[in-house]
Amino acid sequence: MVELKQGGTADDYLVDDEDNEDTQANKYLFFRIGKESYGIGIRHVIEIIELQTISEVPDMPAYVKGVINLRGKVIPIVDLRLRFDMEERPYDNRTCIIVTEVDGILVGCLVDTVEEVMEIPERAIEPPPNFKTLSGRDRYISGMGKAGDAIKILLDVEKIVRDDNLSGGGDSAQ
């Protein structure tokens, strides 16, 4: 479970490994990119850290900012603004990295700010709109969560993490 500490830093957002899958099933970590609020399943969140020095890696897509060394593990960092073909903006003291894991692959996602952890029941989630976008951004959307009068965009972190450019997909023929 992600603990939100009043007045704490991004380092204070940690996941408690003792929680089981059932208690995490309908919980999402919400963050802001620009004016929109996005959520990812809490079961994929390892921790939230403050922005740190990112080492650039040559010949990567623009949205892969590089890698960080987090307690001895090299983790690729994806700027979700660039991933979604949004305008780049300077990082500030609210910018943080959400470290995610899917099938043993760790990827850090750069976001403008972290908002909250919220439970959205399955019955309050609708499938994403069925239309094509120029950027292909909809391919990362798993659903639209209804929270009161607000609509929350739920992302499929598995599709973001499983991108060939992030998981060492050097075997893929192009």
Secondary structure as UniProt FT lines:
FT   TURN            6..7
FT   HELIX           10..12
FT   STRAND          13..15
FT   TURN            17..18
FT   HELIX           21..24
FT   TURN            25..26
FT   STRAND          27..33
FT   TURN            34..35
FT   STRAND          36..41
FT   HELIX           42..44
FT   STRAND          45..50
FT   TURN            58..59
FT   TURN            62..63
FT   STRAND          64..70
FT   TURN            71..72
FT   STRAND          73..79
FT   HELIX           80..83
FT   TURN            84..85
FT   TURN            93..94
FT   STRAND          96..102
FT   TURN            103..104
FT   STRAND          105..111
FT   STRAND          113..119
FT   HELIX           122..124
FT   STRAND          125..126
FT   HELIX           137..140
FT   STRAND          141..147
FT   TURN            148..149
FT   STRAND          150..155
FT   HELIX           157..161
FT   TURN            164..168
FT   TURN            170..171
//
